[in-house]
């Protein structure tokens, strides 16, 4: 390993941190109306999906569940 001269570094200086901005300021949370706009459609879709008057039904054809699992015939 080659010998290199040491680099001179400046002496450390203490500085006060008071008065400096250390963040983004006040936290602003979305209001009830804004959350309703964003999440209302998601909950409405979930409500329709879980509606007891329209229960979920499953098909009896197992090939319809995972078509990528169908056996391919050699061509």
TAGIVEN-V355889 format. One record per pair of residues at least 4 apart in sequence whose C-alpha atoms are under 7 Angstrom apart, sorted by the first residue. I is the first residue (numbers start at 1). J is the second residue. D is the distance in whole Angstrom. If there is no record, write none. Layout:
I;J;D
I;J;D
This chain:
30;34;6
30;35;6
31;35;6
32;36;6
33;37;6
34;38;6
35;39;6
36;40;5
39;43;6
40;44;6
41;45;6
42;46;6
43;47;6
44;48;6
45;49;6
46;50;6
47;51;6
51;55;7
63;67;6
63;70;7
